[in-house]
Structures are given as structure tokens and as C-alpha cells.
């Protein structure tokens, strides 16, 4: 059963670390506060749009100015959706017609839908595998497809669509970078006041978090973090976390705010590993 606001957990006085990028964290922090938690925020990803001085800008500009040449456009994340909408606002008086839009995940689809771009998504999951099960992405021989993404990722998606006969391009809208923090900020956010749980929504964010938590000179031991509840949105990220050394892992039903917060209740009540 999908989580709802009606059955959100009580998280009274729990200190929960949110690692979403700065521009995406506010709704999750608000939700945690409504549940009684004391959220701490340390973004583990920095989203950097491709700038006009970047050598990749010219190709990206041409792709976005010629969106109407693609039969299918696939948006792989909320960040990609937001960036794409900014490009569309810049170059298109109205959204080009005749395109079938798809999104990886309900949240990404909702961002497009809110701007009157109907986007299909799979109810089977939040990854490429789920997207590729959609019937309309099976018989795509000769169709031109544009995948909107960051500067890497989703290789399997493109490879599979190509094997089905499509002509696939990537539009690399932004870079994902590991943020840099001074050691005082790291210590005060992560170590000075004990954390109850950590919320991580991607494998890259998990890797970055572990790097950041060690400090600039790798002077902080992250061993104490391995015993905290770690909530992740997929079994793949859970496996990555176990390999790093985390021992109390809960897999949420998805990466959306409701699923992540609801998983805190299950994890803290059962004290079970995923």
C-alpha cells in the first residue's frame, strides 16, 4: 500500500539528516517537522546547469531548439524536468506538439504535468527497468528519442531503446557535483548532536555523503554513522550501503518524500535491516 499523509509516523525529537540538493529539500524538511522531527540538512549533491561558457552548451542549445524533431522525449529526474522547462520557456512560446513525453518516476511526471506537458510513467518502479516495460516503448523502430538527464547515467535505458531500433540522443542538462563544506560545518551538522536517521535518495548521493562526512583531511571517523538508520529508495542503493558498512538499512517504497518519511517509522519500530 502506498504511504499517505494520514498514516505518517510520529518522529518526536528524532534528528533526521536530509541530503537532498538545496533546491529540493524544503518540502521534505517541512514534512519531517510536521511529524515532530528535528531535521538537519546537508546536501550531498550539487546541481550545476550547463552554462553558456561550457563547450557542451552549443549542442544542448541546438537540441532544445529542435525538440519538435523528436518523436519521444524521456525525462529521467525532477532535476532534468526543471532544467528542461527552463529551456522550453526560453525558446518555445508554447510546448512543441506531436511529442510523446515520458518520465522516470511519478514525481518527475508530475513536474511536467503541472506545466501542461502530459508525461507517461511506469507504476512498476522508479528506474530504467520499469520505464522499459511500458508497452509504447517496445515498438519504436526508427523513432528519434531524446533522453533529458544530467551529464551521465541511464546507459542501460539508451542501450535498450537503441537495440529496439530507435535513434537515441542524450541532452546533458546539468552536472552533478559533490558539495564542499568546511570541517566546522560538517562537525556541527553530523557529529556534535547525535543523529537518529539519514535519508539518502541516490547512489551518487550516498557516495558523496560518505566522502563529505570524513572531512577535508579525512580526519573524521564515519564508523558511528554506520549504526544509524539509513533510509534508501531501492535495493541497489541498500546493497551499496551495506558494502560501505551501514548495518541498519530500510528500503522505502520510493524516493518521494512521503515514502522516505514513512519508512522511518517502519525502520525505527522494527529495528530490522532491509
Backbone bond lengths (Angstrom), bond angles and torsions (degrees), N, CA, C in turn:
res aa  C-N    CA-C-N  psi(-1)  N-CA   C-N-CA  omega(-1)  CA-C   N-CA-C  phi
1 X - - - 1.461 - - 1.525 109.94 -
2 X 1.319 115.58 133.44 1.448 119.78 -179.83 1.529 110.57 -69.50
3 X 1.329 117.77 140.00 1.467 120.49 179.70 1.522 111.82 -67.15
4 X 1.324 116.22 148.23 1.459 122.02 176.86 1.521 109.26 -130.63
5 X 1.315 116.29 166.31 1.463 120.42 179.20 1.531 110.89 -65.17
6 X 1.324 115.76 -25.52 1.466 119.35 -176.33 1.522 112.48 -67.28
7 X 1.329 117.41 -26.32 1.468 118.40 -177.82 1.523 112.22 -117.92
8 X 1.330 116.40 32.67 1.455 119.86 176.06 1.526 110.46 -67.41
9 X 1.316 117.44 149.65 1.471 120.61 -176.40 1.521 112.57 -77.39
10 X 1.310 115.03 161.72 1.456 121.49 168.79 1.525 108.03 -89.05
11 X 1.318 115.96 122.44 1.467 120.55 -176.82 1.524 110.37 -120.57
12 X 1.303 115.12 37.48 1.456 121.24 -173.56 1.525 112.05 -51.48
13 X 1.334 115.45 122.32 1.469 124.34 174.91 1.527 114.28 65.94
14 X 1.322 118.29 9.68 1.456 119.21 174.85 1.531 109.13 -79.06
15 X 1.305 116.24 137.13 1.466 121.23 178.71 1.532 107.80 -99.98
16 X 1.315 115.47 108.11 1.461 122.28 -172.38 1.522 109.26 -110.51
17 X 1.317 116.13 127.23 1.459 120.80 -179.23 1.526 109.96 -89.03
18 X 1.323 115.33 123.10 1.466 123.38 176.74 1.526 108.12 -100.39
19 X 1.332 116.27 131.32 1.468 119.45 -176.58 1.530 112.32 -118.17
20 X 1.322 117.93 9.93 1.464 120.05 177.37 1.527 110.50 -61.02
21 X 1.344 117.85 153.64 1.470 120.25 174.63 1.523 111.11 -55.23
22 X 1.321 116.34 155.00 1.463 121.87 -172.05 1.523 112.80 -54.10
23 X 1.332 117.91 -40.92 1.461 120.44 -174.84 1.525 113.23 -80.33
24 X 1.327 118.01 -3.91 1.460 121.35 -178.32 1.522 113.96 -114.49
25 X 1.297 117.94 -3.30 1.472 120.12 -167.99 1.520 114.46 -87.23
26 X 1.321 118.91 -23.02 1.466 121.14 -170.77 1.531 113.95 -56.12
27 X 1.341 120.41 -46.66 1.471 118.64 -179.74 1.530 113.12 -63.52
28 X 1.324 116.99 -36.93 1.465 120.20 178.95 1.525 110.70 -68.06
29 X 1.307 117.35 -42.72 1.464 121.24 177.78 1.525 110.27 -61.55
30 X 1.324 116.68 -42.52 1.471 120.98 178.39 1.524 110.89 -61.36
31 X 1.309 116.56 -43.22 1.461 120.99 -179.49 1.528 111.22 -64.00
32 X 1.317 116.86 -41.82 1.464 120.67 178.15 1.527 111.03 -62.59
33 X 1.315 117.09 -41.00 1.463 120.53 178.75 1.522 110.94 -64.11
34 X 1.333 116.54 -37.93 1.465 120.20 178.27 1.523 111.14 -63.32
35 X 1.334 116.35 -26.47 1.471 121.55 178.66 1.528 111.99 -88.48
36 X 1.327 117.74 0.79 1.456 121.35 177.43 1.511 115.00 95.17
37 X 1.333 117.87 1.25 1.466 120.96 -178.37 1.524 111.34 -78.73
38 X 1.328 114.46 163.87 1.461 122.12 172.65 1.531 107.87 -111.47
39 X 1.328 118.19 90.00 1.464 119.71 -174.71 1.528 112.23 -71.37
40 X 1.312 114.86 143.42 1.468 122.39 168.42 1.528 106.32 -116.76
41 X 1.328 116.73 147.43 1.462 119.32 -174.63 1.521 110.41 -125.54
42 X 1.328 114.75 123.21 1.458 121.15 174.23 1.535 107.04 -140.01
43 X 1.338 117.82 93.04 1.468 120.04 -178.69 1.525 111.66 -55.63
44 X 1.328 115.62 132.75 1.461 121.06 179.26 1.524 111.87 -102.74
45 X 1.322 116.37 -1.18 1.455 121.85 175.61 1.523 109.32 -137.33
46 X 1.313 116.02 141.10 1.454 121.91 173.20 1.528 107.41 -116.98
47 X 1.333 116.31 124.53 1.463 121.89 -178.49 1.525 108.66 -96.24
48 X 1.339 115.63 119.56 1.467 121.33 -175.50 1.530 109.42 -120.79
49 X 1.338 118.47 103.49 1.465 120.60 179.09 1.527 111.81 -59.11
50 X 1.323 116.06 149.42 1.460 121.09 176.38 1.527 109.04 -65.40
51 X 1.316 116.83 124.56 1.464 121.14 -175.73 1.527 111.22 -93.67
52 X 1.325 116.04 166.56 1.461 121.41 -178.44 1.518 112.36 -64.93
53 X 1.308 118.11 -22.45 1.463 121.21 179.87 1.527 112.16 -85.15
54 X 1.320 117.27 -6.82 1.458 121.93 -178.96 1.528 109.85 -77.99
55 X 1.322 116.57 139.88 1.461 120.80 -179.29 1.530 112.25 -63.55
56 X 1.337 117.21 -19.84 1.468 121.48 -179.92 1.522 113.02 -85.31
57 X 1.317 116.57 -7.50 1.464 120.85 -172.29 1.532 112.24 -63.86
58 X 1.327 117.31 -41.04 1.463 121.35 -175.39 1.530 111.40 -61.00
59 X 1.348 116.90 -46.16 1.452 120.46 178.76 1.521 110.72 -63.14
60 X 1.330 116.74 -44.39 1.458 120.75 -179.42 1.530 110.47 -61.78
61 X 1.313 116.15 -42.94 1.471 120.40 178.83 1.521 111.17 -59.62
62 X 1.321 116.74 -44.74 1.462 120.52 179.29 1.528 111.47 -62.68
63 X 1.329 116.26 -41.51 1.462 119.39 179.19 1.528 111.24 -62.90
64 X 1.320 116.88 -43.30 1.458 120.00 -177.12 1.525 112.03 -73.46
65 X 1.325 117.25 -27.38 1.465 120.21 176.69 1.529 111.45 -77.13
66 X 1.328 116.34 -16.22 1.460 120.75 -177.23 1.525 111.98 -119.05
67 X 1.317 116.44 35.50 1.458 120.59 -179.42 1.521 112.49 -57.72
68 X 1.340 116.29 -31.41 1.459 119.44 -176.05 1.531 112.97 -70.66
69 X 1.327 116.90 -4.71 1.466 119.99 177.20 1.537 112.36 -85.74
70 X 1.337 116.41 -7.52 1.453 120.75 -178.04 1.526 110.28 -101.07
71 X 1.326 116.18 137.34 1.465 120.62 177.50 1.523 110.83 -79.09
72 X 1.326 115.66 -34.50 1.468 121.93 -176.83 1.522 108.96 -133.91
73 X 1.333 116.27 135.74 1.460 121.77 173.34 1.525 107.79 -124.93
74 X 1.330 115.67 128.92 1.462 121.79 -178.39 1.525 108.93 -115.31
75 X 1.308 116.04 123.70 1.464 122.06 179.71 1.527 107.83 -104.33
76 X 1.329 117.14 122.79 1.464 119.07 -167.56 1.531 114.85 -94.51
77 X 1.340 118.74 -6.35 1.463 119.04 -176.89 1.522 110.19 -163.60
78 X 1.344 117.52 162.30 1.461 119.70 173.67 1.524 112.51 -57.33
79 X 1.335 117.47 -38.62 1.469 119.24 178.23 1.524 111.02 -61.94
80 X 1.324 116.34 -42.57 1.463 119.88 178.31 1.516 110.75 -63.92
81 X 1.327 117.06 -38.61 1.465 120.41 179.01 1.525 111.17 -63.25
82 X 1.324 116.89 -46.60 1.465 119.94 -179.92 1.527 111.42 -62.54
83 X 1.323 116.37 -43.93 1.459 119.68 -179.63 1.530 110.99 -65.19
84 X 1.325 116.85 -41.26 1.467 120.64 179.66 1.521 110.92 -62.31
85 X 1.319 116.96 -41.14 1.464 120.53 -179.92 1.529 111.21 -63.40
86 X 1.320 117.02 -35.53 1.461 119.63 177.18 1.526 110.97 -65.36
87 X 1.318 116.39 -41.29 1.466 120.04 176.92 1.525 111.11 -64.40
88 X 1.317 117.25 -42.60 1.462 120.90 179.76 1.527 110.52 -62.55
89 X 1.326 116.99 -42.30 1.469 120.53 177.51 1.525 111.49 -60.51
90 X 1.324 115.77 -32.59 1.462 120.41 -177.00 1.531 112.17 -75.89
91 X 1.329 117.40 -37.89 1.467 119.79 -170.08 1.528 115.19 -114.67
92 X 1.317 117.97 -12.54 1.452 119.91 -174.98 1.527 110.79 -124.75
93 X 1.355 118.23 116.01 1.474 120.25 176.25 1.528 111.86 -59.59
94 X 1.328 115.85 -31.56 1.458 121.23 171.40 1.525 108.04 -143.43
95 X 1.328 116.15 155.89 1.460 119.89 -177.41 1.528 110.32 -60.33
96 X 1.328 118.24 131.60 1.464 119.99 179.82 1.527 111.80 -59.62
97 X 1.314 116.25 143.23 1.465 121.50 -176.49 1.526 109.92 -95.29
98 X 1.319 114.74 168.04 1.455 120.22 175.88 1.506 114.82 81.87
99 X 1.334 117.20 12.54 1.465 121.90 -179.76 1.524 109.17 -110.31
100 X 1.318 116.62 135.56 1.465 121.29 171.10 1.523 108.00 -92.52
101 X 1.332 116.64 116.95 1.458 122.41 -178.14 1.529 109.99 -97.13
102 X 1.323 114.98 139.58 1.463 122.13 176.66 1.518 109.03 -131.80
103 X 1.323 115.47 153.53 1.464 120.81 179.72 1.518 109.74 -136.88
104 X 1.319 116.28 142.99 1.456 121.29 173.76 1.532 107.34 -86.60
105 X 1.317 116.35 100.75 1.457 120.94 179.13 1.522 113.16 101.83
106 X 1.316 114.67 148.20 1.465 121.63 -177.87 1.527 112.23 -63.62
107 X 1.341 116.64 -39.57 1.465 119.56 -177.21 1.523 111.29 -63.71
108 X 1.330 116.35 -42.55 1.459 120.44 178.30 1.526 110.15 -62.95
109 X 1.333 116.16 -42.86 1.461 120.05 178.15 1.524 111.28 -61.55
110 X 1.325 117.12 -39.27 1.453 120.97 -177.65 1.522 111.53 -64.26
111 X 1.332 116.85 -37.98 1.473 120.35 178.32 1.526 110.27 -60.32
112 X 1.327 116.41 -42.74 1.465 120.48 178.02 1.530 111.03 -69.78
113 X 1.323 115.93 -43.98 1.466 119.75 -179.70 1.525 111.87 -59.49
114 X 1.328 115.97 -37.04 1.464 120.17 -179.85 1.525 112.30 -63.92
115 X 1.314 116.57 -19.93 1.461 121.60 177.66 1.537 111.09 -106.86
116 X 1.317 114.95 26.40 1.474 122.60 175.72 1.518 113.05 62.25
117 X 1.332 116.47 32.96 1.460 121.55 171.33 1.527 106.83 -114.01
118 X 1.335 117.97 99.07 1.469 119.94 -179.78 1.531 110.67 -63.51
119 X 1.308 116.32 121.16 1.465 120.75 -177.20 1.519 109.91 -123.74
120 X 1.325 116.52 131.94 1.457 122.38 177.35 1.535 109.45 -85.04
121 X 1.315 116.06 149.03 1.458 120.71 174.52 1.519 108.46 -148.28
122 X 1.311 115.27 163.67 1.462 120.73 -179.24 1.520 110.46 -94.49
123 X 1.326 115.60 136.31 1.465 120.59 173.75 1.520 111.96 -81.51
124 X 1.337 115.88 -3.97 1.472 119.92 -175.14 1.518 113.08 -81.15
125 X 1.337 118.44 -12.94 1.456 119.62 -179.08 1.510 112.01 165.24
126 X 1.347 114.72 -171.71 1.454 121.50 -173.16 1.523 111.57 -118.68
127 X 1.333 117.29 26.33 1.456 119.47 -174.43 1.526 111.34 -134.12
128 X 1.331 115.41 -179.98 1.457 120.98 -178.66 1.512 112.01 -61.88
129 X 1.342 116.53 -38.28 1.460 120.44 -179.35 1.524 110.77 -58.04
130 X 1.334 116.56 -43.44 1.464 120.35 179.02 1.525 110.86 -66.26
131 X 1.322 116.18 -42.99 1.464 120.29 179.32 1.526 111.39 -58.04
132 X 1.316 117.17 -39.85 1.465 121.55 -174.85 1.522 113.12 -73.77
133 X 1.329 117.56 -9.21 1.461 120.26 176.73 1.524 112.30 -84.13
134 X 1.322 117.97 -10.45 1.459 120.15 -178.98 1.533 109.85 -64.14
135 X 1.332 118.25 128.57 1.466 121.26 -176.10 1.527 114.04 -56.43
136 X 1.337 117.30 -36.18 1.464 120.54 -176.51 1.525 113.22 -73.14
137 X 1.338 117.08 -7.17 1.465 120.23 176.63 1.526 111.73 -104.63
138 X 1.314 116.50 16.11 1.463 120.78 178.71 1.528 110.91 -95.38
139 X 1.324 117.25 -53.50 1.461 121.94 -179.10 1.527 109.25 -93.26
140 X 1.327 116.23 82.06 1.465 121.12 -173.56 1.528 111.78 -125.70
141 X 1.302 116.97 23.93 1.463 121.79 -179.37 1.527 110.76 -53.34
142 X 1.343 115.31 124.53 1.453 121.36 175.26 1.517 115.54 80.57
143 X 1.322 118.20 -2.65 1.462 120.25 -178.58 1.527 110.84 -81.12
144 X 1.318 114.56 144.93 1.460 121.27 179.73 1.528 108.60 -94.86
145 X 1.331 115.98 123.04 1.466 121.55 -174.20 1.524 110.07 -122.45
146 X 1.330 115.83 136.94 1.469 122.16 175.68 1.524 108.18 -115.89
147 X 1.328 116.47 126.28 1.460 121.99 176.45 1.523 108.75 -103.07
148 X 1.319 116.33 118.20 1.462 122.82 179.19 1.522 108.08 -90.99
149 X 1.342 116.59 123.11 1.465 120.15 -172.79 1.521 110.36 -155.54
150 X 1.347 115.44 -176.68 1.449 121.11 166.25 1.513 108.86 -79.09
151 X 1.308 117.75 -165.25 1.463 121.09 -171.50 1.528 113.32 -78.51
152 X 1.335 117.91 2.13 1.459 120.14 176.88 1.515 108.50 -161.32
153 X 1.324 115.68 171.67 1.453 120.92 175.75 1.519 113.42 103.12
154 X 1.333 114.95 166.20 1.461 124.01 177.88 1.519 112.91 61.96
155 X 1.320 117.37 34.54 1.460 120.77 178.71 1.520 111.28 -62.89
156 X 1.337 116.74 -41.22 1.458 119.90 -179.25 1.516 111.72 -61.94
157 X 1.327 117.03 -37.19 1.459 121.33 179.59 1.519 110.35 -59.83
158 X 1.330 116.46 -50.53 1.463 120.83 -179.48 1.526 111.43 -65.32
159 X 1.314 116.28 -41.91 1.471 119.93 -179.05 1.524 111.71 -62.36
160 X 1.324 116.79 -42.45 1.455 120.16 -178.97 1.521 111.40 -69.00
161 X 1.330 116.78 -42.66 1.463 119.89 178.72 1.528 110.92 -63.82
162 X 1.327 116.72 -37.48 1.462 120.91 176.74 1.527 110.54 -64.68
163 X 1.330 115.99 -41.42 1.470 119.59 179.17 1.520 111.79 -64.66
164 X 1.317 117.26 -22.17 1.464 121.59 177.23 1.525 112.48 -86.86
165 X 1.329 115.91 2.69 1.459 119.92 173.98 1.502 116.08 102.19
166 X 1.323 118.32 4.66 1.457 120.97 -179.46 1.529 111.10 -85.15
167 X 1.325 115.16 159.31 1.469 122.44 172.77 1.531 106.57 -101.69
168 X 1.325 116.77 110.36 1.465 121.48 -168.89 1.519 111.29 -111.87
169 X 1.333 115.48 135.10 1.465 122.26 173.20 1.522 109.16 -126.76
170 X 1.329 114.67 153.13 1.460 121.45 170.41 1.522 109.10 -100.90
171 X 1.331 116.04 139.43 1.459 121.82 165.14 1.526 106.43 -110.74
172 X 1.320 116.32 107.91 1.462 121.82 -177.31 1.521 109.20 -87.90
173 X 1.332 116.17 102.06 1.459 122.14 -170.22 1.521 113.67 -87.39
174 X 1.313 117.78 -24.25 1.460 120.24 -173.56 1.522 109.54 -160.25
175 X 1.318 114.90 164.05 1.460 122.15 171.49 1.518 109.20 -105.09
176 X 1.323 115.99 147.28 1.463 121.92 172.19 1.520 107.61 -105.93
177 X 1.319 116.71 123.80 1.451 120.71 -177.11 1.523 110.97 -123.36
178 X 1.311 114.47 156.04 1.461 120.19 174.88 1.523 108.26 -82.37
179 X 1.333 118.56 121.31 1.473 120.25 -179.55 1.527 111.39 -64.59
180 X 1.314 114.82 157.82 1.462 121.10 175.55 1.523 109.27 -115.46
181 X 1.332 115.82 135.58 1.466 121.67 179.96 1.523 109.25 -132.42
182 X 1.327 114.96 150.94 1.461 116.26 173.42 1.522 108.63 -77.47
183 X 1.309 116.00 157.19 1.466 121.39 -172.56 1.521 112.74 -63.74
184 X 1.325 117.54 -31.57 1.460 120.53 178.52 1.523 110.49 -62.57
185 X 1.328 116.35 -41.59 1.467 120.49 179.92 1.533 110.63 -67.53
186 X 1.301 116.92 -41.72 1.468 120.81 178.80 1.528 110.32 -60.77
187 X 1.337 115.00 -46.74 1.470 119.85 -176.92 1.532 111.20 -64.59
188 X 1.335 117.09 -43.06 1.460 120.00 -177.34 1.526 111.98 -70.72
189 X 1.321 117.16 -31.46 1.464 120.78 -177.26 1.519 112.27 -82.62
190 X 1.329 117.54 -39.70 1.464 121.28 -171.56 1.517 113.52 -101.92
191 X 1.334 117.95 -39.00 1.461 119.95 -165.99 1.530 115.30 -110.57
192 X 1.329 118.81 -34.63 1.467 119.68 -172.77 1.523 112.63 -64.89
193 X 1.333 116.54 -40.32 1.461 121.70 177.78 1.528 106.82 -114.60
194 X 1.328 118.64 124.38 1.470 120.44 -174.44 1.530 113.08 -57.78
195 X 1.316 115.27 139.18 1.456 122.27 174.84 1.529 109.43 -90.90
196 X 1.338 115.57 151.78 1.458 121.23 173.32 1.522 111.31 -95.66
197 X 1.334 115.89 -41.42 1.457 121.20 -174.11 1.516 109.81 -150.67
198 X 1.335 114.54 162.15 1.468 121.88 176.30 1.522 107.73 -129.94
199 X 1.324 116.53 134.81 1.460 122.19 177.05 1.528 109.01 -108.01
200 X 1.323 116.38 121.67 1.469 122.43 -179.51 1.523 107.88 -128.57
201 X 1.337 117.71 131.24 1.463 119.14 -174.26 1.526 114.47 -114.59
202 X 1.324 118.94 3.55 1.468 119.71 174.79 1.524 109.72 -154.72
203 X 1.326 115.19 158.22 1.453 119.53 177.80 1.511 112.23 -64.11
204 X 1.312 116.56 -37.63 1.462 120.23 178.93 1.521 110.99 -65.76
205 X 1.337 116.55 -40.08 1.467 120.31 177.49 1.525 110.58 -63.70
206 X 1.324 117.81 -38.91 1.461 121.17 178.15 1.525 110.70 -62.28
207 X 1.320 116.62 -47.56 1.461 120.72 179.73 1.529 110.79 -61.07
208 X 1.328 116.39 -44.13 1.467 120.61 179.64 1.526 111.15 -63.92
209 X 1.335 115.83 -42.19 1.465 119.60 -178.76 1.519 111.13 -59.27
210 X 1.317 116.83 -45.84 1.467 120.66 179.95 1.525 110.55 -62.16
211 X 1.324 116.62 -38.75 1.468 120.87 177.52 1.521 111.31 -64.03
212 X 1.344 115.33 -48.56 1.464 120.48 -178.42 1.528 110.54 -63.91
213 X 1.342 116.61 -42.70 1.466 120.79 -175.43 1.518 112.82 -63.54
214 X 1.316 118.10 -21.71 1.469 121.48 -179.89 1.521 112.70 -78.36
215 X 1.336 118.01 -12.30 1.454 120.92 -179.80 1.520 112.50 87.87
216 X 1.307 115.79 165.12 1.464 120.96 -176.20 1.520 112.34 -63.01
217 X 1.317 116.60 -36.24 1.461 121.16 -179.50 1.532 111.74 -104.50
218 X 1.326 115.98 17.17 1.464 121.27 -177.79 1.527 112.05 56.75
219 X 1.339 114.60 36.05 1.458 119.49 -174.58 1.523 113.54 -90.28
220 X 1.335 118.67 -11.09 1.454 121.20 -179.96 1.530 109.62 -98.89
221 X 1.306 116.11 133.71 1.463 119.89 173.88 1.520 109.32 -80.88
222 X 1.313 117.12 129.84 1.465 121.39 179.17 1.532 112.06 -94.00
223 X 1.315 117.25 6.52 1.465 120.01 -176.41 1.528 112.30 -58.44
224 X 1.335 116.40 -37.82 1.468 119.40 -177.87 1.526 111.52 -64.78
225 X 1.318 117.55 -26.89 1.462 121.32 -179.81 1.525 111.84 -71.91
226 X 1.320 116.33 -26.42 1.465 120.44 -175.77 1.526 112.69 -65.81
227 X 1.327 117.91 -17.08 1.463 121.27 -177.60 1.525 112.34 -100.04
228 X 1.332 116.67 1.43 1.463 120.82 176.29 1.525 109.55 -82.43
229 X 1.346 116.20 158.28 1.455 119.73 172.32 1.519 108.87 -67.19
230 X 1.299 115.30 127.29 1.459 121.69 176.95 1.518 107.86 -116.99
231 X 1.335 116.25 118.37 1.460 121.08 179.35 1.520 108.87 -102.02
232 X 1.330 116.33 126.22 1.466 123.03 -178.88 1.529 108.58 -131.22
233 X 1.341 118.46 160.61 1.461 119.66 -174.91 1.524 116.07 -94.78
234 X 1.323 118.66 0.75 1.461 118.72 -177.70 1.523 111.04 -153.10
235 X 1.336 115.33 157.76 1.460 121.24 177.58 1.526 110.97 -65.27
236 X 1.330 116.32 -32.33 1.472 119.72 179.49 1.528 110.80 -62.20
237 X 1.323 116.98 -44.66 1.466 120.53 179.60 1.526 110.13 -70.41
238 X 1.332 117.10 -33.81 1.470 120.32 175.80 1.523 110.41 -61.25
239 X 1.323 117.42 -42.44 1.463 120.54 178.00 1.527 110.76 -62.98
240 X 1.315 116.01 -40.21 1.469 120.18 177.84 1.526 110.32 -62.09
241 X 1.327 116.36 -41.14 1.466 120.94 -179.66 1.526 111.29 -66.00
242 X 1.318 117.28 -40.85 1.468 120.08 177.82 1.523 110.65 -61.93
243 X 1.317 116.34 -40.42 1.459 120.40 179.62 1.527 110.74 -62.28
244 X 1.324 116.86 -34.95 1.464 121.18 178.32 1.521 110.81 -70.86
245 X 1.347 116.37 -32.76 1.461 119.52 179.48 1.513 115.21 131.76
246 X 1.337 118.22 -1.60 1.463 120.50 177.64 1.530 109.50 -68.97
247 X 1.319 115.65 140.85 1.466 119.97 -173.64 1.524 113.83 -119.22
248 X 1.316 118.39 -14.58 1.474 121.23 -177.96 1.527 107.57 -121.84
249 X 1.316 116.15 87.52 1.459 122.56 -170.07 1.518 109.51 -117.61
250 X 1.306 116.59 134.41 1.464 122.42 175.91 1.529 108.84 -121.98
251 X 1.321 116.55 128.28 1.457 121.25 176.90 1.522 108.84 -92.48
252 X 1.333 116.87 116.76 1.462 122.12 177.85 1.530 109.78 -76.90
253 X 1.315 116.14 167.50 1.457 120.66 179.77 1.523 112.26 -72.02
254 X 1.309 116.77 -15.11 1.456 120.80 178.77 1.510 110.02 -178.30
255 X 1.351 117.80 178.03 1.454 121.43 -177.19 1.523 114.35 -86.94
256 X 1.334 117.93 -0.98 1.465 120.60 -178.84 1.521 110.40 -71.60
257 X 1.324 115.71 162.54 1.462 121.07 -174.17 1.527 112.58 -60.17
258 X 1.335 117.84 -46.00 1.457 120.70 -178.51 1.522 111.78 -60.86
259 X 1.316 116.48 -43.34 1.469 119.79 -179.34 1.516 111.44 -65.50
260 X 1.330 116.70 -42.62 1.463 120.09 -178.25 1.526 111.38 -65.71
261 X 1.328 117.32 -43.53 1.464 120.25 -179.14 1.526 110.73 -70.34
262 X 1.317 117.42 -39.10 1.466 120.62 178.38 1.521 111.29 -62.01
263 X 1.315 116.95 -34.82 1.467 120.98 179.60 1.520 111.71 -66.69
264 X 1.313 118.22 -26.19 1.466 120.33 176.35 1.519 110.20 -60.51
265 X 1.301 117.19 -40.58 1.466 121.26 179.55 1.529 110.31 -63.05
266 X 1.316 116.42 -49.31 1.464 119.72 -178.90 1.527 110.78 -60.96
267 X 1.317 116.19 -43.67 1.465 119.84 -178.00 1.520 111.33 -65.38
268 X 1.319 116.47 -46.06 1.463 119.43 -174.75 1.518 112.20 -73.69
269 X 1.329 117.28 -27.67 1.462 119.30 178.51 1.524 111.58 -76.91
270 X 1.332 115.35 -43.21 1.463 119.02 -171.83 1.528 112.70 -90.61
271 X 1.326 115.12 -24.85 1.456 121.36 -174.39 1.532 110.35 51.61
272 X 1.325 114.50 37.83 1.453 119.68 -179.83 1.512 110.37 -103.63
273 X 1.306 116.00 147.66 1.450 120.11 173.63 1.512 109.26 -83.67
274 X 1.329 115.55 148.29 1.467 119.53 176.65 1.516 109.07 -79.99
